[in-house]
Amino acid sequence: MRPALLPSQKPRINLICLFVLWKIFLLAIAILSPGPGYDTSTQLLLIGDLGDGHSSPGESNFSEWSVSRLAAEKLTRWDGIYFASLAERGYIFEQGWAFSWGLTRLMSLFTKALSSDERPTIVIHALSGISLANLAHLLAVLVLYQLVLVIASHEPDGQHIAFLAAVLHVLSPAGLFLSAPNAESIFALLNFSGMLFYSFAWRAASKLVMSLNMLLAGLAFGLATVVRSNGLLSGAILAADFATTLWLFRRRWPTLSDLLVFCAIGISGLLTAAGFILPQAIAYQEYCIDAAESNRREWCNRTIPSIYSWVQEHYWNVGFLRYWTLSNLPLFLIAAPSIYLLFSTAIQCIRQASNYRAKTSSTAQKETPDVQQARARAVLCLYRFALPQALLAVLALTNFHVQIITRMASAYPVWYFALAQAITKKEKLVGGLKPELVVRWMVMYALIQGGLFASFLPPA
């Protein structure tokens, strides 16, 4: 029996309706959250746009505040403060380069395109970022639905699994981070798009079409990496294909069409890497080439002169096991569910791929050739997509500020797929975990985190 939410003719319409309702609910939580926030950074940033700088939404002159201005204040928290100010002012200080060059340029262009003001205010830039985030999140939901629909095409309940996976992305524990002027939504859209093009490549009718889809996948991964540096992890998908193809060439001489696909995979990998290199090159030009010798920064002389790595290490103390202190133990506990889901579902997919050949002979007589091919493609794609997800979980545990994993996880599809499949088939996840408990945790975390986020309280 299927839920009434999923008429077979209108899954996308239902997803859009659910998305809008959920966003309104989260926005209401944000607007109704008490006070101007534990941290006054947002008020100080926006003070030039708030008239005399002394009014607040709780005072008698509330009429001076529009809902949009109030939303800008409540949603411009944590990283959003940097993104809004960088979009408006540009990169003035070195530490700003820890925050997506791609997103701030996109916010700036979007603001200039929509605003008639010669110099749009930071509030307008923040609202542009909020608009972009929500639009990108909606598109990411629809792209994820299509991606899982392609992967689960061999499943009798494939459409239901795809719909549930998309619903889970709507209800992501990333919560208001997917509505705020942050990078998460746009990164999810681009990362899902890259994986969708990749899955199209493996069901293409010709090697030429396969190559074109591979190039589009590489372009999407490259753009994702411009937005968030962890997009570089998706290069593992292409690296695995590149290595596998090289190994196959040792067994048989490649045809011209084989070489075409091989070159497309290689170029796609370079496009992904270029997404990381481009902002670094721009910063290197400014700080290391154009600057006077006396003003050259320390990182300019490193073997790999990356401003991003330097800023993360120097200003935010990011590095191997640097976050492993007793005072950070609560943050590891908060991140534990996300890390467990990411790592366990990724390992499950990798194991399924490893065991696939052994199981093929026992199922071959029960399935048509088309279903067998679709299943083989699904196993391959899930195996590839599990690689960056597993890498992300390991890096979050060892290198990152671990609490950000809950929002970073929003852009990786394997755990959504595994959870949706377990719900549909009434199975348990790895370790006997009931999927219903995971969904409850997701919703509760998003709601509680929404109130804390709007009040400028951790976790961030």
C-alpha angles and dihedrals in degrees: 000000000000126000116257087241090076114063103174091233098052113036094132093049089051091049091052092049092049090046093053093047093048092048092050090050093050092045090052090053090050096048094045094047110117127260134354091290138276089267118048096205092111093052091049091049095049097037093106089060096047101073110235092007093234102089123095134183091256096059130087095264090066089131089074088066119080121205089248093054090047090049090050090054096045095045099040095086136132110346090006090073090060094044093051095046094044091049090053102037106021127228104322100151127045096236090062089076089077086076123075113281089194095055095045091051090048091049090049093050092045091051094049091048094052103033124077091200117107090221109023115210126244088255089060091048090050091050090049089053091049091050092048092048094052094044091048091048091053091049090046089055091053093044091050090051090054092044094053090042088059094044094046096043090118092055119093087220094041096126092049092050090049092049093049092047090054091047089052089054090052088053094043115155086235082084115165092010085077090055099041128084091272135120099248100090097045091044091052091050093051095041093049089046091054091051091047092054088046091054089047088054092059093052095044118130094225139027090243093057089043090054093049091051090048089054091049089050090052091048092051092048089048092052089046089054091052087056097043125009093221086072083084087075089068086067085077087074091058094038090057090051092047093051093045092050092050090051091051090051088060089060098046137011111261123241123224090261090052090052090049091056091043091054091047090054091049094048090047090055090051091050090054091050091046089061088065097039098050099069090041091054092050091051092045090054091052101041104028109028107027094037122089116260091251091054098049111126124236094247091060089076096050121113088246104028099206116161090195094058091044095049093047091050099039102040104024101031093234114166146109110320092339090126093054098105130128092244090060094053093102089056091053089051091051090050095044098091093051094046091048093050094046096047100038096048091045093051090046091056092046091051092047089054091049091051096041097096092051091053096043096080093053094051100036094088092052098051136061118242090253092054091046091053092047091050091049091051091048092051091048094048094046090048091052094044090049091061099070090039092055091045090051092052092050093047092047090054096046109025116014133071088272099216092068091069091086091065096034090055090064091081098055117087105196097079091047089052094047092048093047091048092050091050092048095047094039091238132140126247125242110305093025093284113162111234091218089064090053091052091050090050091049094052095042092047093049092050097045092042089050092060092044093046094053090050090050093246127139150289096078 
